[in-house]
Amino acid sequence: MIKELADEGDSTAICNLASCYMEGRACDKNIEKGLALYQMLSEKGCAEATFGIGVYYNNVLGDVEKGLSYIKQAAEEGCQQAAVLLSQVYEQGAGPIAQDINQSYKYLKRAAELNDPVSQCKYGILMGNGTLGSDTIEGTKWIQKAAENGLPFAQYQIGMCYIDNQKDDGLPHDFSTGVKWLRFAAAQGVEDAAKLLDSLGLTEDLSPNDRAIAAELGNTDAMRALGICSTSGTPVQQEPV
C-alpha cells in the first residue's frame, strides 16, 4: 500500500517508504534509495525528510555538525520531532554538542508551537514559575493546550487551576470544570488527581464510563463527551456539581 501511494506521488507515503529503506523495515535495506527519496522530498520542503537526513548523518555517519544543521532546518520547517530532539539535546548536552539552556528553551518553544503536548506543558510551567519571564496567564494557556491535546499531567494541572480561585492564572473559578479535568486525568493514572478527588469526596464520580472515555488518550471528542472541551478549544463552563 505504501509503495502504491508513493508511486502516485503521495509525500507522506514517500517519506514512509524512505524510512523503510533506511531501516530495512518490510523491505530490503537500501540506504542509497532511502537517502535519494529523503533528498527529493527535502528539496520540496518536506521537514520530516530533512529530519531523516539529519538523523542519518548524526547517528550513522557520525557527522554531528552536518546532522545538526539538517535537524535544525527541519525544526524551522515544522518538524515537531526535530524541535523536541533539539530541546532535549541542548538541555543536557550530548557528545560534541555543548549544553546550552537558551537554545534548549528556544526549541522547547518551537516544539510547543508545533503542538507537542509535553513541550507545551513544560513551556507553560517554566513561564508560570518565572524561569521564562513571569507570565502566569500565558503559561496557563500553554498548559491548557497540552491538556486539550491529551496530556494527563497537564489535565491535572488545569483541573487544579479551575478549582483554585486564589491564583491569577487567567482562568475563572469553575469547580465543575476543574473536577471534570481531574476526573479525566485520574482515569488515565495520575495519582495526584485521584487523591485530590478523594480529598474532595468525589472519588465515586469517577465512573466506569468516565474511565472508558478517558482511555481514548488525546481524543478531543472524548473530552467533549465529558463536557470539558468545546470545538474552539475553550473549556465549556458547567453548573456547579
Long-range contacts (C-beta under 8 A, 24 or more apart in sequence): 6-37, 11-41, 11-44, 11-46, 14-40, 14-41, 15-41, 15-46, 15-48, 15-49, 15-52, 18-49, 18-52, 19-52, 22-52, 22-56, 31-56, 31-60, 42-70, 45-77, 46-77, 47-73, 47-74, 47-75, 47-77, 47-78, 47-79, 47-82, 48-74, 48-79, 48-81, 50-74, 50-77, 50-79, 50-82, 51-79, 51-81, 51-82, 54-82, 64-95, 64-96, 64-97, 65-96, 68-97, 75-107, 75-110, 75-111, 76-110, 78-114, 79-114, 80-111, 80-114, 80-115, 80-116, 83-107, 83-108, 83-110, 83-111, 83-114, 83-116, 83-119, 84-111, 84-116, 84-118, 84-119, 86-110, 87-111, 87-119, 105-132, 112-142, 112-145, 115-145, 115-149, 117-145, 117-146, 117-149, 117-150, 117-151, 117-154, 117-218, 118-146, 118-151, 120-145, 120-146, 120-149, 120-151, 120-154, 121-146, 121-147, 121-151, 121-153, 121-154, 121-157, 124-154, 125-157, 128-169, 136-167, 136-168, 136-169, 136-170, 137-168, 137-169, 137-170, 139-169, 140-169, 140-170, 140-171, 141-170, 144-171, 144-235, 145-233, 147-181, 148-220, 148-223, 148-229, 148-233, 149-218, 150-217, 150-218, 150-219, 150-220, 150-223, 152-184, 152-185, 152-188, 152-189, 152-190, 152-193, 152-217, 153-185, 153-190, 155-181, 155-182, 155-184, 155-185, 155-188, 155-190, 155-193, 156-181, 156-182, 156-185, 156-186, 156-190, 156-192, 156-193, 156-196, 158-235, 159-184, 159-185, 159-193, 159-196, 160-196, 162-235, 172-237, 174-235, 174-237, 174-238, 175-240, 175-241, 176-238, 176-239, 176-240, 176-241, 177-228, 177-235, 177-236, 177-237, 177-238, 179-205, 179-241, 180-226, 180-227, 180-228, 180-238, 181-228, 181-235, 183-210, 183-214, 183-226, 184-210, 184-214, 184-223, 184-226, 184-228, 187-211, 187-213, 187-214, 187-215, 188-214, 188-215, 188-217, 202-241, 205-241
